[in-house]
Amino acid sequence: MIRAMKEDDLPYLIKMGERFYNETPEYRKYKFDEIKLKQLGWICLTQPENICLVYDKGGIKGMMSGAVYEQFFSFDLTASELFLFVEKTARGALIGKKLIKAFELWANSMGAKETRVGVSSAITPDRTIGFYKVLGYCNTATILRKEL
């Protein structure tokens, strides 16, 4: 079952976020901080333009967070995913697809004209891109980075 996170979920979701952090080579170069994740959880709980969805069926197996915002040149709304994570043991069970579909429904209910997702964790990027394309997403941008 997909639902919005509850306050009681926060300790478990922080531990889940740490597993996500430990799995991805792209993010491990940054210092992990539980307080930062707790702040993000409170933002999702208290600010209606933000959401954290969980897949909870016999325990939480996946989570997705995102937000709705105005474009810089328009009042039209876009919804962007901040992260999508499914536990290793639950991958391949359509949990990611269900979370994305629920996020799209939420985004539509918030008045968004589109949803945007990213692939930045370096966890099977080709497979992840293919997964999003099957769901109707297309490449629209390139993000480059430079370490300082």
C-alpha distance (Angstrom), angle and dihedral (degrees) to the residues before:
residue distance angle dihedral
M1 . . .
I2 3.79 . .
R3 3.79 117.0 .
A4 3.77 141.0 152.0
M5 3.77 113.6 -88.4
K6 3.78 118.2 -96.7
E7 3.78 128.2 -145.6
D8 3.82 89.4 -107.3
D9 3.83 89.4 59.9
L10 3.78 94.2 60.1
P11 3.85 99.9 90.8
Y12 3.81 91.6 48.6
L13 3.81 93.3 44.6
I14 3.80 90.6 51.5
K15 3.83 89.4 55.0
M16 3.80 89.3 46.1
G17 3.81 88.9 50.8
E18 3.79 88.9 53.1
R19 3.82 90.1 53.9
F20 3.80 88.6 51.0
Y21 3.80 90.2 49.4
N22 3.81 91.9 49.4
E23 3.80 92.5 49.4
T24 3.78 97.6 53.5
P25 3.79 122.0 74.4
E26 3.79 89.9 -162.5
Y27 3.80 95.8 63.6
R28 3.81 101.6 33.2
K29 3.80 90.6 83.1
Y30 3.81 87.4 71.1
K31 3.80 123.0 74.2
F32 3.81 111.8 -102.3
D33 3.81 113.3 -127.5
E34 3.81 124.3 -173.5
I35 3.81 90.7 -164.7
K36 3.80 90.1 59.3
L37 3.81 90.8 52.7
K38 3.79 91.1 47.2
Q39 3.83 88.8 53.3
L40 3.80 90.2 51.0
G41 3.80 89.5 50.3
W42 3.81 91.1 52.8
I43 3.80 90.4 48.7
C44 3.81 88.9 54.5
L45 3.80 91.3 47.5
T46 3.80 96.9 46.8
Q47 3.80 109.0 28.7
P48 3.81 113.4 67.7
E49 3.82 94.2 -153.8
N50 3.83 88.2 65.0
I51 3.78 129.3 63.7
C52 3.77 140.6 -179.4
L53 3.78 114.5 -162.5
V54 3.79 124.2 -165.1
Y55 3.78 133.6 -162.8
D56 3.79 104.1 -136.6
K57 3.77 118.3 177.8
G58 3.77 111.3 137.4
G59 3.80 88.1 -16.0
I60 3.79 134.3 -19.0
K61 3.80 111.0 -62.1
G62 3.81 101.6 164.5
M63 3.78 143.6 18.1
M64 3.77 138.6 -168.6
S65 3.77 130.4 -172.8
G66 3.77 131.9 -169.6
A67 3.75 146.9 143.4
V68 3.78 142.6 -136.5
Y69 3.80 118.9 -127.4
E70 3.79 141.6 163.7
Q71 3.77 120.3 -102.5
F72 3.80 112.4 -111.0
F73 3.81 90.5 -117.7
S74 3.79 98.8 39.1
F75 3.78 144.8 30.6
D76 3.82 88.4 -124.8
L77 3.79 112.4 117.7
T78 3.79 130.5 -123.2
A79 3.79 125.8 -171.9
S80 3.79 116.8 -144.5
E81 3.75 129.1 -169.0
L82 3.79 115.4 -127.2
F83 3.78 94.9 -170.3
L84 3.78 143.0 -18.6
F85 3.78 119.1 -161.5
V86 3.80 131.6 172.2
E87 3.79 120.8 -175.5
K88 3.82 112.4 -103.9
T89 3.80 91.7 -118.7
A90 3.83 91.6 54.8
R91 3.81 100.4 45.5
G92 3.78 117.1 121.0
A93 3.81 92.3 33.9
L94 3.84 95.3 101.9
I95 3.81 92.5 -106.7
G96 3.81 92.1 127.9
K97 3.80 91.0 50.5
K98 3.80 91.4 49.8
L99 3.81 91.7 49.5
I100 3.80 91.8 49.7
K101 3.80 92.8 48.2
A102 3.82 90.1 50.0
F103 3.82 89.7 48.4
E104 3.80 90.1 51.3
L105 3.82 90.9 51.0
W106 3.82 90.3 49.6
A107 3.81 91.2 47.3
N108 3.79 91.0 50.5
S109 3.81 91.0 49.1
M110 3.82 88.2 52.6
G111 3.82 90.4 54.1
A112 3.80 98.5 -105.8
K113 3.80 116.9 159.2
E114 3.80 93.7 -154.5
T115 3.77 144.2 4.4
R116 3.78 124.9 -131.5
V117 3.77 127.1 -159.9
G118 3.78 131.5 -176.6
V119 3.76 138.5 -151.9
S120 3.79 107.2 -146.8
S121 3.79 108.1 127.9
A122 3.83 95.4 83.4
I123 3.82 89.8 -131.7
T124 3.83 103.6 137.7
P125 3.84 93.0 -37.6
D126 3.83 96.8 -177.9
R127 3.79 91.4 51.0
T128 3.81 91.2 45.9
I129 3.81 92.7 49.9
G130 3.82 89.6 49.7
F131 3.81 89.8 49.6
Y132 3.81 91.6 53.9
K133 3.81 92.4 45.5
V134 3.81 90.7 54.4
L135 3.82 86.6 55.3
G136 3.81 90.7 55.0
Y137 3.81 101.4 -95.1
C138 3.79 120.9 136.9
N139 3.78 134.7 -165.9
T140 3.79 110.1 -91.0
A141 3.79 105.5 154.1
T142 3.76 145.1 23.6
I143 3.77 122.5 -140.6
L144 3.77 119.3 -156.6
R145 3.78 126.5 -172.9
K146 3.75 137.6 -166.2
E147 3.78 124.2 -161.9
L148 3.78 115.3 -130.0
